[in-house]
Amino acid sequence: MAYPAPVEALIDAFERFPGIGRRSAERLALHVLRDARARELGPAIERAVRDTVRCSVCRNVAESDPCSVCADPQRDGRTICVVEEPRHVEALERAGVYRGRYHVLMGSFQPAEGTEARQLTLDALLARLAASDAAGRSKGAEPAEPIEEVILALDPDAGGDATALLVLEALERARVSARVTRLARGLPAGGGIEYLHKGVLEEALEERRPVRRRG
């Protein structure tokens, strides 16, 4: 073994991260040993795991349940913006171009890379929409803000397209009443939402269009 056992274990731990190969893991491990500031990584990981929860409403990572967005009465509860990852929520919030609520799928539908539909929070999204529809049909139980629109804010790439189709088919089977839209294709193909300029995000949201349902 070229490295001492503790270093080899650290390399193995880094190699488990997405997109990190053996050489990158080696560089990260040796950087931790070389730079004292990098040793703050361990306590930071422990704190993140200990002090965060998954919002029971939107499934985003948060410090409280419900999260600050779901608990904010000033947010527009009539729209749900469906995103793949928490970083996409952060990007939209940073841009300040959307004031509705979110649903985080916690991934994209990419079976070739090991991500299956059951690993996403699609069932939780369907439950939210079903509850809204049921409340709207109940006499004397009109929801204050029934869900009227589901915005598919997914990356404009193969994974995002596959995820959009998966979500759309699930919504069609569930016969939800909310209309479904997707961000306008002003988004650059192959780009990630978290890297886009505020103006691009704002235009994509403003120019969103209905998704054609089959049948």
C-alpha positions in Angstrom: 0.0 0.0 0.0 1.5 3.3 -1.1 -0.3 5.4 1.6 -0.7 4.7 5.3 -4.0 3.1 6.1 -5.6 6.3 7.6 -4.7 8.2 4.5 -6.0 5.5 2.2 -9.3 5.5 4.2 -9.6 9.2 3.6 -8.9 8.8 -0.1 -11.6 6.1 -0.3 -14.0 8.5 1.5 -13.4 11.3 -1.0 -13.7 8.9 -3.9 -17.3 8.2 -2.9 -18.3 11.7 -3.8 -20.0 12.2 -7.2 -17.5 13.0 -9.9 -14.5 12.4 -7.8 -12.1 9.8 -9.2 -9.0 8.3 -7.6 -6.6 11.0 -8.6 -8.9 13.8 -7.4 -9.5 12.0 -4.2 -5.7 11.7 -3.6 -5.3 15.4 -4.2 -8.1 16.3 -1.7 -6.7 13.9 0.9 -3.2 15.3 0.7 -4.5 18.8 0.7 -6.3 18.1 4.0 -3.0 16.8 5.5 -1.1 19.8 4.2 -3.5 22.7 5.0 -4.7 23.1 8.6 -7.7 25.1 7.4 -8.9 22.1 5.3 -9.3 20.1 8.6 -12.4 22.1 9.3 -14.1 19.9 6.7 -14.8 17.1 9.3 -16.6 19.3 11.8 -18.5 21.1 9.0 -19.8 17.8 7.7 -20.9 16.7 11.2 -22.7 20.0 11.8 -24.4 19.9 8.4 -25.7 16.4 9.1 -26.6 17.2 12.7 -28.3 20.6 12.3 -30.3 20.2 9.1 -33.5 18.4 8.3 -35.6 17.7 5.2 -38.7 19.9 4.9 -41.7 17.7 5.2 -43.5 19.9 2.7 -41.1 20.6 -0.2 -38.3 18.1 0.8 -35.6 20.8 0.6 -32.7 20.8 3.0 -33.4 23.3 5.9 -32.7 24.1 9.5 -36.4 23.8 10.5 -39.5 21.9 9.4 -41.3 23.4 7.6 -38.5 25.4 5.9 -38.5 29.1 5.8 -40.1 29.3 2.3 -42.9 26.9 3.1 -43.5 28.7 6.4 -43.6 32.2 4.8 -47.2 33.4 4.5 -46.1 36.0 1.9 -45.2 33.3 -0.6 -47.6 32.5 -3.4 -49.0 29.1 -2.6 -50.8 28.8 -5.9 -47.6 27.8 -7.8 -45.1 25.1 -7.1 -41.7 25.2 -8.8 -40.3 21.7 -9.2 -36.5 21.6 -9.2 -34.0 18.8 -9.2 -31.7 19.9 -6.3 -31.5 22.3 -3.4 -28.9 24.3 -5.2 -31.5 25.2 -7.8 -33.7 26.7 -5.1 -30.8 28.7 -3.9 -30.1 30.0 -7.4 -33.7 31.1 -7.9 -33.9 32.7 -4.5 -30.6 34.5 -5.0 -31.9 35.9 -8.3 -35.1 37.0 -6.6 -37.3 36.2 -9.7 -39.8 33.8 -8.1 -42.1 34.2 -5.1 -44.0 30.9 -5.1 -43.2 27.7 -3.4 -40.9 24.8 -4.3 -40.7 21.1 -4.5 -37.2 19.5 -4.6 -37.0 16.1 -6.3 -33.5 15.5 -4.9 -32.1 14.4 -8.2 -32.9 13.7 -11.8 -34.2 10.7 -13.5 -31.1 9.0 -15.1 -31.4 5.2 -14.9 -28.1 4.8 -16.8 -26.3 6.6 -13.9 -28.2 4.7 -11.2 -30.9 7.3 -10.4 -34.4 5.6 -10.6 -37.8 7.2 -10.2 -38.3 5.7 -6.7 -35.3 7.6 -5.5 -37.0 11.0 -6.3 -39.6 12.7 -4.1 -42.2 12.5 -6.9 -44.7 10.7 -4.6 -44.5 13.6 -2.1 -45.3 16.0 -5.0 -48.3 14.0 -6.1 -49.5 13.9 -2.5 -49.4 17.7 -2.2 -51.3 18.1 -5.4 -53.9 15.4 -4.5 -54.4 17.1 -1.1 -55.0 20.5 -2.8 -57.5 18.9 -5.3 -59.3 17.1 -2.5 -59.6 20.2 -0.4 -60.9 22.1 -3.4 -63.7 19.5 -4.0 -64.8 19.4 -0.3 -67.8 21.5 0.6 -66.8 24.2 3.1 -63.2 23.3 3.0 -61.8 25.5 0.3 -58.0 25.8 0.6 -56.8 29.4 1.1 -54.4 29.0 -1.9 -55.2 26.0 -4.1 -52.3 24.9 -6.3 -53.0 26.2 -9.7 -49.7 25.7 -11.5 -46.8 23.3 -11.5 -43.6 24.9 -13.0 -41.0 22.3 -14.2 -37.8 24.2 -13.5 -35.5 21.4 -14.6 -32.1 21.6 -16.3 -32.3 21.9 -20.1 -30.3 18.7 -20.7 -31.0 15.0 -21.2 -31.5 14.3 -17.5 -33.8 17.3 -17.2 -35.9 16.3 -20.2 -36.2 12.7 -18.9 -37.2 14.0 -15.5 -39.8 16.4 -17.0 -41.3 13.5 -18.9 -41.4 11.4 -15.8 -43.1 14.1 -13.8 -45.6 15.0 -16.6 -46.7 11.4 -17.0 -47.1 11.0 -13.3 -49.3 14.1 -13.1 -51.4 12.9 -16.1 -52.0 9.5 -14.4 -53.0 11.3 -11.2 -55.3 13.6 -13.1 -54.2 16.7 -11.1 -56.1 19.9 -11.9 -53.1 22.2 -11.9 -51.8 23.3 -15.2 -48.2 22.3 -16.0 -45.6 24.6 -17.5 -41.8 24.4 -18.1 -39.2 27.1 -18.1 -38.8 28.7 -21.5 -36.1 27.3 -23.7 -34.2 30.5 -23.3 -32.1 28.5 -21.0 -28.9 27.3 -22.7 -28.9 23.6 -23.5 -26.6 21.6 -21.4 -26.3 24.4 -18.7 -27.1 24.2 -15.1 -29.7 26.5 -13.5 -27.4 27.4 -10.6 -24.9 29.0 -13.1 -27.4 31.2 -14.9 -27.5 35.0 -14.8 -30.5 36.6 -13.1 -31.8 38.0 -16.3 -31.8 34.6 -18.0 -33.7 33.1 -15.1 -36.2 35.9 -15.0 -36.9 35.7 -18.8 -37.2 31.9 -18.6 -39.8 32.2 -15.8 -41.8 34.9 -17.5 -41.8 33.1 -20.9 -42.8 29.7 -19.5 -45.4 27.9 -21.5 -47.9 25.2 -21.0 -46.8 21.6 -21.4 -48.9 19.7 -24.0 -50.7 16.8 -22.5 -51.3 13.7 -24.6 -54.8 12.6 -25.2 
